[in-house]
Amino acid sequence: MGQLSERSAGAAWEHLRRLPVWLPPALLTLAVTVTGLGSAQLWRDELATWSAATRSPGDLARLAGTIDAATGPYYLLMHLWTRVFGDSTIALRVPAVLAMTVAAGLLAVLGARLVDRRGGLFAGLLFAVLPGTSRYGQEARPYALATMLAVLATVLLVTALRRPSWSRWAGYAAAVAALGLIHLIALTVLAAHALVVLIAWWRGPAPAGIATPAQPDAGRDRRVWRWLVAVVPVALLAGPLLIKARTQQSRQLNWVHLARLDDLTALPGGVTQSSVVGGLLVGVAALGAARLGRRALLPVGAVLLPVLLLFAAGTVVPLWVPRYLVFVVPFACLLAGAALAAVAAPAALVVVVLAGLLGLPDQAALRRTHEWPRSAPVDYAGAARVIADGQRPGDAVVYSPRHSWLFLDLGIEYHLGDPPRDVLVTEDEVRRGDLWAAECPEPAQCLAGTTRVWLVVSGRHAEPLAAVSGAKGDALRADFTVTQVWQRPGLTVALLTSRPDR
């Protein structure tokens, strides 16, 4: 009986070993990111995605020309997606789920090629349980796609360096071009690629940390030139986007501050969405880098060079946003996977499980809200329900502030479907080719004839009319009185009715 059990266990282990190395990380990532996918409301950035994705291609082109050229290709992709699958919260986030799932599988493949099968497997499993993988795998923004494409491009680079051919370099060129179109800052990973290519060309693949097949290396002297040709498409496609995005920076990133040294220390917690898990990842990755030696060149470069380049630029130009660097996390996990591959499998799995357990509070929190800090959620859906329950024909709605990154109007419109008339709007955001509508310069005139107004104000206010500034506030206070006030997390809704003596 004992021998039978041992044989059964051995057979099961052999079966598991025959599974493709990418399959367990991909399945785990899929399971984790699908869990609670629709629990958190769309947050402000996702509302911008919804607004853009539901516009026509022509309207998207105008938006790209006004404020958001860098994200334009992603918005076009999401436009095509929503035409087929709709614009529900889950539908908008599924592309990110799929991208993170593929990224985990590709990471395991990359780890198997640069380290060994065990290293790739543990790298992928560790990546799957990070809170950041769930956070950006459950967000209708381009970061998950950029992460997937950064790993894919690196896998294809290793393949092309090991067995150079034009077809392999063409695949690499396509992946890098797609990466540039989806997320311009992710192109900083090319600095690591360039370093590895240069060393492979100068001293051969082995000193560059790239394992090679046994046959002689006939194409060594052409590697650098083929790489340069391969990055030409990204220059042609992403170059105009970069130039246009540079002119839009003052509007797109007016909320970003110049980078400081303490921003670097906060980065691991920012990209992993957990300070504790981020610290653990950095520590284990450092051990893996020491173990790999020269084989660590590519993953270490893919982590450090994008971070240092963005930080250096961010000290001069406001660019430093931790989530822009999410695409470096898989490479840190690859280094950590190399460290875990050096110990017994049970011990390595304990570290993976520990990372998952340490991240549970953050996993739970990010499924409640995507806002940051998570202690300050914005309940667009709750505010919309208040209006829906009391709305009457002829009602109007007013937002304060209008030109805010909270996108109060988009949040209410998304959840309400058929909101009251936005009485102060003279030109909506679609016609303007913008993310914000234009409001009436003479609010009192535009409010004339309106008897009931739903006022939506950011923040919690006992006296919401007092929170409305400028001519808009003056007009509302002159002609309306507050009938009832509802406070929801991050928002205040008030029903205003016209004064009897109006």
PyMOL commands that set and color helices and strands:
alter all, ss='L'
color gray80, all
select helices_A, chain A and resi 2-18+23-34+44-53+57-66+72-85+89-114+117-129+131-137+143-162+166-182+184-203+220-230+232-247+249-252+261-272+275-314+322-340+345-358+360-366+380-390+408-416+429-432+443-447+464-467+470-479
alter helices_A, ss='H'
color red, helices_A
select strands_A, chain A and resi 396-400+421-422+425-427+438-439+452-458+480-488+491-498
alter strands_A, ss='S'
color yellow, strands_A
deselect
rebuild
show_as cartoon
